Amino acid sequence: MDSATVFNEYMITYHYTIHTVSNKDLDLVKFKAGMQSAMSEKYKTDPQFKIYRDNNIAVAYDYKDKTGGFLCYFIVGEK
């Protein structure tokens, strides 16, 4: 994780760089679908996310590749 930013009282964004991949080497649609599914499930079930769930706080994920190129962005926990 590179950093986290607070958009407002109802959303936090986690910024990640994946240093082992290039966006040219990935199927970005499949990458996003897999990551979004995994993180959505984690949001729903992981005890560490309970505070977010209880307070209706959405979590956004912003992924970049090893050169800073865009991989994907998505939000979980949105109502």
Biopython code that builds the backbone (N, CA, C, O; Angstrom):
import numpy as np
from Bio.PDB.StructureBuilder import StructureBuilder

atoms = [
    (1, "MET", "N", (0.847, -1.174, 0.000)),
    (1, "MET", "CA", (0.000, 0.000, 0.000)),
    (1, "MET", "C", (0.888, 1.231, 0.000)),
    (1, "MET", "O", (1.835, 1.341, 0.780)),
    (2, "ASP", "N", (0.559, 2.150, -0.893)),
    (2, "ASP", "CA", (1.315, 3.397, -0.982)),
    (2, "ASP", "C", (0.800, 4.443, -0.007)),
    (2, "ASP", "O", (1.571, 5.112, 0.681)),
    (3, "SER", "N", (-0.528, 4.567, 0.038)),
    (3, "SER", "CA", (-1.129, 5.587, 0.892)),
    (3, "SER", "C", (-2.627, 5.340, 0.998)),
    (3, "SER", "O", (-3.188, 4.471, 0.331)),
    (4, "ALA", "N", (-3.242, 6.121, 1.843)),
    (4, "ALA", "CA", (-4.697, 6.117, 1.982)),
    (4, "ALA", "C", (-5.152, 7.564, 2.052)),
    (4, "ALA", "O", (-4.483, 8.409, 2.647)),
    (5, "THR", "N", (-6.294, 7.841, 1.439)),
    (5, "THR", "CA", (-6.853, 9.186, 1.487)),
    (5, "THR", "C", (-8.316, 9.089, 1.895)),
    (5, "THR", "O", (-9.004, 8.115, 1.588)),
    (6, "VAL", "N", (-8.765, 10.105, 2.582)),
    (6, "VAL", "CA", (-10.162, 10.177, 2.986)),
    (6, "VAL", "C", (-10.857, 11.146, 2.043)),
    (6, "VAL", "O", (-10.476, 12.312, 1.936)),
    (7, "PHE", "N", (-11.880, 10.647, 1.360)),
    (7, "PHE", "CA", (-12.642, 11.496, 0.436)),
    (7, "PHE", "C", (-13.623, 12.355, 1.215)),
    (7, "PHE", "O", (-13.684, 13.570, 1.029)),
    (8, "ASN", "N", (-14.378, 11.725, 2.073)),
    (8, "ASN", "CA", (-15.294, 12.397, 2.995)),
    (8, "ASN", "C", (-15.556, 11.427, 4.147)),
    (8, "ASN", "O", (-14.870, 10.412, 4.265)),
    (9, "GLU", "N", (-16.519, 11.720, 4.978)),
    (9, "GLU", "CA", (-16.735, 10.849, 6.135)),
    (9, "GLU", "C", (-17.327, 9.493, 5.764)),
    (9, "GLU", "O", (-17.522, 8.647, 6.637)),
    (10, "TYR", "N", (-17.615, 9.274, 4.482)),
    (10, "TYR", "CA", (-18.220, 8.020, 4.051)),
    (10, "TYR", "C", (-17.383, 7.219, 3.054)),
    (10, "TYR", "O", (-17.854, 6.213, 2.525)),
    (11, "MET", "N", (-16.128, 7.662, 2.788)),
    (11, "MET", "CA", (-15.294, 6.897, 1.864)),
    (11, "MET", "C", (-13.812, 7.123, 2.138)),
    (11, "MET", "O", (-13.352, 8.243, 2.362)),
    (12, "ILE", "N", (-13.090, 6.013, 2.108)),
    (12, "ILE", "CA", (-11.638, 6.041, 2.210)),
    (12, "ILE", "C", (-11.089, 5.332, 0.971)),
    (12, "ILE", "O", (-11.662, 4.346, 0.508)),
    (13, "THR", "N", (-9.985, 5.837, 0.444)),
    (13, "THR", "CA", (-9.362, 5.220, -0.732)),
    (13, "THR", "C", (-7.978, 4.714, -0.363)),
    (13, "THR", "O", (-7.160, 5.433, 0.210)),
    (14, "TYR", "N", (-7.741, 3.453, -0.710)),
    (14, "TYR", "CA", (-6.414, 2.862, -0.543)),
    (14, "TYR", "C", (-5.729, 2.831, -1.901)),
    (14, "TYR", "O", (-6.293, 2.348, -2.882)),
    (15, "HIS", "N", (-4.512, 3.350, -1.948)),
    (15, "HIS", "CA", (-3.730, 3.424, -3.180)),
    (15, "HIS", "C", (-2.615, 2.384, -3.120)),
    (15, "HIS", "O", (-1.829, 2.344, -2.174)),
    (16, "TYR", "N", (-2.568, 1.544, -4.155)),
    (16, "TYR", "CA", (-1.581, 0.465, -4.214)),
    (16, "TYR", "C", (-0.772, 0.537, -5.498)),
    (16, "TYR", "O", (-1.277, 0.928, -6.550)),
    (17, "THR", "N", (0.492, 0.153, -5.392)),
    (17, "THR", "CA", (1.324, -0.103, -6.565)),
    (17, "THR", "C", (1.726, -1.564, -6.520)),
    (17, "THR", "O", (2.226, -2.059, -5.510)),
    (18, "ILE", "N", (1.496, -2.249, -7.640)),
    (18, "ILE", "CA", (1.928, -3.640, -7.757)),
    (18, "ILE", "C", (3.215, -3.627, -8.566)),
    (18, "ILE", "O", (3.196, -3.447, -9.783)),
    (19, "HIS", "N", (4.321, -3.817, -7.884)),
    (19, "HIS", "CA", (5.649, -3.629, -8.471)),
    (19, "HIS", "C", (6.104, -4.763, -9.387)),
    (19, "HIS", "O", (7.186, -4.691, -9.970)),
    (20, "THR", "N", (5.295, -5.798, -9.516)),
    (20, "THR", "CA", (5.713, -6.952, -10.314)),
    (20, "THR", "C", (4.982, -7.068, -11.642)),
    (20, "THR", "O", (5.254, -7.995, -12.404)),
    (21, "VAL", "N", (4.065, -6.158, -11.943)),
    (21, "VAL", "CA", (3.290, -6.270, -13.178)),
    (21, "VAL", "C", (3.279, -4.959, -13.959)),
    (21, "VAL", "O", (3.509, -3.876, -13.420)),
    (22, "SER", "N", (3.003, -5.108, -15.243)),
    (22, "SER", "CA", (2.796, -3.978, -16.131)),
    (22, "SER", "C", (1.378, -4.080, -16.671)),
    (22, "SER", "O", (0.891, -5.179, -16.935)),
    (23, "ASN", "N", (0.715, -2.949, -16.837)),
    (23, "ASN", "CA", (-0.658, -2.997, -17.338)),
    (23, "ASN", "C", (-0.722, -3.548, -18.766)),
    (23, "ASN", "O", (-1.782, -3.988, -19.210)),
    (24, "LYS", "N", (0.387, -3.528, -19.473)),
    (24, "LYS", "CA", (0.442, -4.096, -20.828)),
    (24, "LYS", "C", (0.440, -5.617, -20.812)),
    (24, "LYS", "O", (0.121, -6.246, -21.820)),
    (25, "ASP", "N", (0.791, -6.212, -19.679)),
    (25, "ASP", "CA", (0.897, -7.668, -19.562)),
    (25, "ASP", "C", (-0.337, -8.313, -18.931)),
    (25, "ASP", "O", (-0.381, -9.533, -18.774)),
    (26, "LEU", "N", (-1.329, -7.517, -18.571)),
    (26, "LEU", "CA", (-2.511, -8.039, -17.878)),
    (26, "LEU", "C", (-3.763, -7.874, -18.717)),
    (26, "LEU", "O", (-3.860, -6.968, -19.546)),
    (27, "ASP", "N", (-4.713, -8.758, -18.491)),
    (27, "ASP", "CA", (-6.068, -8.542, -18.977)),
    (27, "ASP", "C", (-6.728, -7.687, -17.897)),
    (27, "ASP", "O", (-7.128, -8.201, -16.853)),
    (28, "LEU", "N", (-6.840, -6.397, -18.146)),
    (28, "LEU", "CA", (-7.297, -5.467, -17.113)),
    (28, "LEU", "C", (-8.738, -5.721, -16.679)),
    (28, "LEU", "O", (-9.087, -5.476, -15.524)),
    (29, "VAL", "N", (-9.570, -6.204, -17.584)),
    (29, "VAL", "CA", (-10.958, -6.514, -17.221)),
    (29, "VAL", "C", (-10.989, -7.665, -16.221)),
    (29, "VAL", "O", (-11.699, -7.601, -15.217)),
    (30, "LYS", "N", (-10.226, -8.710, -16.492)),
    (30, "LYS", "CA", (-10.172, -9.856, -15.579)),
    (30, "LYS", "C", (-9.508, -9.476, -14.259)),
    (30, "LYS", "O", (-9.945, -9.906, -13.191)),
    (31, "PHE", "N", (-8.453, -8.671, -14.337)),
    (31, "PHE", "CA", (-7.761, -8.237, -13.122)),
    (31, "PHE", "C", (-8.734, -7.483, -12.217)),
    (31, "PHE", "O", (-8.833, -7.776, -11.025)),
    (32, "LYS", "N", (-9.447, -6.519, -12.780)),
    (32, "LYS", "CA", (-10.381, -5.729, -11.981)),
    (32, "LYS", "C", (-11.485, -6.615, -11.410)),
    (32, "LYS", "O", (-11.821, -6.504, -10.231)),
    (33, "ALA", "N", (-12.048, -7.489, -12.234)),
    (33, "ALA", "CA", (-13.131, -8.357, -11.764)),
    (33, "ALA", "C", (-12.664, -9.219, -10.595)),
    (33, "ALA", "O", (-13.380, -9.367, -9.605)),
    (34, "GLY", "N", (-11.470, -9.785, -10.710)),
    (34, "GLY", "CA", (-10.947, -10.630, -9.640)),
    (34, "GLY", "C", (-10.670, -9.862, -8.367)),
    (34, "GLY", "O", (-11.024, -10.308, -7.275)),
    (35, "MET", "N", (-10.044, -8.719, -8.503)),
    (35, "MET", "CA", (-9.730, -7.912, -7.325)),
    (35, "MET", "C", (-11.004, -7.379, -6.665)),
    (35, "MET", "O", (-11.132, -7.399, -5.441)),
    (36, "GLN", "N", (-11.937, -6.904, -7.481)),
    (36, "GLN", "CA", (-13.169, -6.358, -6.924)),
    (36, "GLN", "C", (-13.964, -7.437, -6.197)),
    (36, "GLN", "O", (-14.507, -7.186, -5.121)),
    (37, "SER", "N", (-14.037, -8.623, -6.767)),
    (37, "SER", "CA", (-14.741, -9.719, -6.125)),
    (37, "SER", "C", (-14.083, -10.094, -4.795)),
    (37, "SER", "O", (-14.767, -10.269, -3.786)),
    (38, "ALA", "N", (-12.768, -10.215, -4.799)),
    (38, "ALA", "CA", (-12.039, -10.589, -3.580)),
    (38, "ALA", "C", (-12.189, -9.533, -2.489)),
    (38, "ALA", "O", (-12.425, -9.863, -1.327)),
    (39, "MET", "N", (-12.052, -8.270, -2.864)),
    (39, "MET", "CA", (-12.114, -7.211, -1.856)),
    (39, "MET", "C", (-13.545, -6.978, -1.374)),
    (39, "MET", "O", (-13.757, -6.596, -0.223)),
    (40, "SER", "N", (-14.515, -7.202, -2.240)),
    (40, "SER", "CA", (-15.912, -7.087, -1.822)),
    (40, "SER", "C", (-16.242, -8.158, -0.786)),
    (40, "SER", "O", (-16.906, -7.885, 0.214)),
    (41, "GLU", "N", (-15.774, -9.376, -1.036)),
    (41, "GLU", "CA", (-15.994, -10.466, -0.076)),
    (41, "GLU", "C", (-15.281, -10.167, 1.243)),
    (41, "GLU", "O", (-15.830, -10.403, 2.320)),
    (42, "LYS", "N", (-14.072, -9.653, 1.152)),
    (42, "LYS", "CA", (-13.316, -9.300, 2.358)),
    (42, "LYS", "C", (-14.051, -8.213, 3.150)),
    (42, "LYS", "O", (-14.141, -8.284, 4.375)),
    (43, "TYR", "N", (-14.572, -7.214, 2.445)),
    (43, "TYR", "CA", (-15.314, -6.135, 3.103)),
    (43, "TYR", "C", (-16.512, -6.706, 3.867)),
    (43, "TYR", "O", (-16.802, -6.279, 4.984)),
    (44, "LYS", "N", (-17.197, -7.661, 3.265)),
    (44, "LYS", "CA", (-18.410, -8.230, 3.860)),
    (44, "LYS", "C", (-18.133, -9.142, 5.048)),
    (44, "LYS", "O", (-18.978, -9.270, 5.933)),
    (45, "THR", "N", (-16.956, -9.783, 5.083)),
    (45, "THR", "CA", (-16.738, -10.841, 6.068)),
    (45, "THR", "C", (-15.580, -10.618, 7.040)),
    (45, "THR", "O", (-15.578, -11.196, 8.126)),
    (46, "ASP", "N", (-14.620, -9.814, 6.685)),
    (46, "ASP", "CA", (-13.427, -9.649, 7.524)),
    (46, "ASP", "C", (-13.757, -8.801, 8.750)),
    (46, "ASP", "O", (-14.293, -7.701, 8.612)),
    (47, "PRO", "N", (-13.445, -9.296, 9.942)),
    (47, "PRO", "CA", (-13.711, -8.529, 11.166)),
    (47, "PRO", "C", (-13.030, -7.156, 11.178)),
    (47, "PRO", "O", (-13.518, -6.229, 11.825)),
    (48, "GLN", "N", (-11.909, -7.022, 10.468)),
    (48, "GLN", "CA", (-11.222, -5.727, 10.440)),
    (48, "GLN", "C", (-12.038, -4.652, 9.720)),
    (48, "GLN", "O", (-11.802, -3.460, 9.916)),
    (49, "PHE", "N", (-12.989, -5.063, 8.895)),
    (49, "PHE", "CA", (-13.828, -4.102, 8.169)),
    (49, "PHE", "C", (-15.143, -3.817, 8.884)),
    (49, "PHE", "O", (-15.980, -3.072, 8.372)),
    (50, "LYS", "N", (-15.328, -4.396, 10.049)),
    (50, "LYS", "CA", (-16.582, -4.210, 10.784)),
    (50, "LYS", "C", (-16.869, -2.733, 11.057)),
    (50, "LYS", "O", (-18.009, -2.288, 10.923)),
    (51, "ILE", "N", (-15.866, -1.992, 11.431)),
    (51, "ILE", "CA", (-16.064, -0.561, 11.714)),
    (51, "ILE", "C", (-16.553, 0.186, 10.481)),
    (51, "ILE", "O", (-17.363, 1.107, 10.590)),
    (52, "TYR", "N", (-16.062, -0.206, 9.309)),
    (52, "TYR", "CA", (-16.520, 0.407, 8.060)),
    (52, "TYR", "C", (-17.977, 0.031, 7.784)),
    (52, "TYR", "O", (-18.802, 0.888, 7.467)),
    (53, "ARG", "N", (-18.280, -1.267, 7.911)),
    (53, "ARG", "CA", (-19.650, -1.727, 7.669)),
    (53, "ARG", "C", (-20.629, -1.057, 8.632)),
    (53, "ARG", "O", (-21.686, -0.579, 8.220)),
    (54, "ASP", "N", (-20.275, -1.026, 9.900)),
    (54, "ASP", "CA", (-21.165, -0.468, 10.917)),
    (54, "ASP", "C", (-21.422, 1.023, 10.722)),
    (54, "ASP", "O", (-22.448, 1.543, 11.159)),
    (55, "ASN", "N", (-20.489, 1.707, 10.068)),
    (55, "ASN", "CA", (-20.612, 3.154, 9.888)),
    (55, "ASN", "C", (-20.868, 3.557, 8.438)),
    (55, "ASN", "O", (-20.719, 4.722, 8.072)),
    (56, "ASN", "N", (-21.259, 2.572, 7.614)),
    (56, "ASN", "CA", (-21.591, 2.833, 6.206)),
    (56, "ASN", "C", (-20.476, 3.563, 5.454)),
    (56, "ASN", "O", (-20.727, 4.486, 4.679)),
    (57, "ILE", "N", (-19.252, 3.130, 5.702)),
    (57, "ILE", "CA", (-18.099, 3.723, 5.030)),
    (57, "ILE", "C", (-17.687, 2.813, 3.877)),
    (57, "ILE", "O", (-17.388, 1.636, 4.077)),
    (58, "ALA", "N", (-17.675, 3.365, 2.682)),
    (58, "ALA", "CA", (-17.239, 2.626, 1.506)),
    (58, "ALA", "C", (-15.718, 2.687, 1.423)),
    (58, "ALA", "O", (-15.087, 3.609, 1.938)),
    (59, "VAL", "N", (-15.144, 1.683, 0.762)),
    (59, "VAL", "CA", (-13.700, 1.634, 0.574)),
    (59, "VAL", "C", (-13.415, 1.564, -0.926)),
    (59, "VAL", "O", (-13.908, 0.680, -1.627)),
    (60, "ALA", "N", (-12.616, 2.507, -1.396)),
    (60, "ALA", "CA", (-12.202, 2.520, -2.798)),
    (60, "ALA", "C", (-10.775, 1.996, -2.884)),
    (60, "ALA", "O", (-9.959, 2.207, -1.987)),
    (61, "TYR", "N", (-10.500, 1.312, -3.977)),
    (61, "TYR", "CA", (-9.167, 0.766, -4.226)),
    (61, "TYR", "C", (-8.658, 1.300, -5.550)),
    (61, "TYR", "O", (-9.355, 1.242, -6.563)),
    (62, "ASP", "N", (-7.445, 1.819, -5.539)),
    (62, "ASP", "CA", (-6.809, 2.388, -6.722)),
    (62, "ASP", "C", (-5.487, 1.650, -6.935)),
    (62, "ASP", "O", (-4.566, 1.765, -6.126)),
    (63, "TYR", "N", (-5.403, 0.894, -8.029)),
    (63, "TYR", "CA", (-4.214, 0.088, -8.306)),
    (63, "TYR", "C", (-3.427, 0.648, -9.483)),
    (63, "TYR", "O", (-3.995, 0.987, -10.522)),
    (64, "LYS", "N", (-2.124, 0.739, -9.307)),
    (64, "LYS", "CA", (-1.190, 1.153, -10.361)),
    (64, "LYS", "C", (-0.188, 0.034, -10.592)),
    (64, "LYS", "O", (0.030, -0.815, -9.727)),
    (65, "ASP", "N", (0.424, 0.049, -11.787)),
    (65, "ASP", "CA", (1.437, -0.960, -12.084)),
    (65, "ASP", "C", (2.828, -0.459, -11.692)),
    (65, "ASP", "O", (2.962, 0.598, -11.076)),
    (66, "LYS", "N", (3.847, -1.217, -12.048)),
    (66, "LYS", "CA", (5.220, -0.913, -11.625)),
    (66, "LYS", "C", (5.753, 0.400, -12.172)),
    (66, "LYS", "O", (6.721, 0.939, -11.635)),
    (67, "THR", "N", (5.141, 0.933, -13.234)),
    (67, "THR", "CA", (5.589, 2.217, -13.788)),
    (67, "THR", "C", (4.635, 3.355, -13.456)),
    (67, "THR", "O", (4.793, 4.471, -13.951)),
    (68, "GLY", "N", (3.635, 3.069, -12.609)),
    (68, "GLY", "CA", (2.643, 4.075, -12.256)),
    (68, "GLY", "C", (1.457, 4.101, -13.195)),
    (68, "GLY", "O", (0.585, 4.961, -13.076)),
    (69, "GLY", "N", (1.417, 3.147, -14.146)),
    (69, "GLY", "CA", (0.292, 3.066, -15.073)),
    (69, "GLY", "C", (-0.960, 2.543, -14.378)),
    (69, "GLY", "O", (-0.883, 1.772, -13.421)),
    (70, "PHE", "N", (-2.094, 2.971, -14.871)),
    (70, "PHE", "CA", (-3.386, 2.600, -14.290)),
    (70, "PHE", "C", (-3.681, 1.117, -14.487)),
    (70, "PHE", "O", (-3.513, 0.580, -15.582)),
    (71, "LEU", "N", (-4.124, 0.460, -13.411)),
    (71, "LEU", "CA", (-4.606, -0.918, -13.497)),
    (71, "LEU", "C", (-6.117, -0.956, -13.304)),
    (71, "LEU", "O", (-6.842, -1.459, -14.163)),
    (72, "CYS", "N", (-6.591, -0.430, -12.190)),
    (72, "CYS", "CA", (-8.043, -0.389, -11.976)),
    (72, "CYS", "C", (-8.380, 0.463, -10.753)),
    (72, "CYS", "O", (-7.529, 0.788, -9.925)),
    (73, "TYR", "N", (-9.653, 0.802, -10.687)),
    (73, "TYR", "CA", (-10.228, 1.533, -9.568)),
    (73, "TYR", "C", (-11.619, 0.973, -9.354)),
    (73, "TYR", "O", (-12.363, 0.768, -10.313)),
    (74, "PHE", "N", (-11.974, 0.726, -8.105)),
    (74, "PHE", "CA", (-13.326, 0.263, -7.797)),
    (74, "PHE", "C", (-13.648, 0.592, -6.346)),
    (74, "PHE", "O", (-12.773, 0.926, -5.547)),
    (75, "ILE", "N", (-14.929, 0.486, -6.038)),
    (75, "ILE", "CA", (-15.437, 0.812, -4.699)),
    (75, "ILE", "C", (-16.210, -0.388, -4.182)),
    (75, "ILE", "O", (-16.976, -1.005, -4.922)),
    (76, "VAL", "N", (-16.011, -0.718, -2.916)),
    (76, "VAL", "CA", (-16.800, -1.758, -2.253)),
    (76, "VAL", "C", (-17.499, -1.139, -1.047)),
    (76, "VAL", "O", (-17.030, -0.157, -0.471)),
    (77, "GLY", "N", (-18.624, -1.734, -0.680)),
    (77, "GLY", "CA", (-19.357, -1.261, 0.488)),
    (77, "GLY", "C", (-20.233, -0.062, 0.210)),
    (77, "GLY", "O", (-20.723, 0.589, 1.133)),
    (78, "GLU", "N", (-20.431, 0.230, -1.063)),
    (78, "GLU", "CA", (-21.269, 1.355, -1.444)),
    (78, "GLU", "C", (-22.739, 0.953, -1.333)),
    (78, "GLU", "O", (-23.117, -0.156, -1.711)),
    (79, "LYS", "N", (-23.537, 1.834, -0.830)),
    (79, "LYS", "CA", (-24.980, 1.541, -0.700)),
    (79, "LYS", "C", (-25.744, 2.190, -1.816)),
    (79, "LYS", "O", (-26.966, 2.062, -1.884)),
]
sb = StructureBuilder()
sb.init_structure("model")
sb.init_model(0)
sb.init_chain("A")
sb.init_seg("    ")
for serial, (resi, resn, name, xyz) in enumerate(atoms, 1):
    if name == "N":
        sb.init_residue(resn, " ", resi, " ")
    sb.init_atom(name, np.array(xyz, "f"), 0.0, 1.0, " ", f" {name:<3s}", serial, name[0])
structure = sb.get_structure()
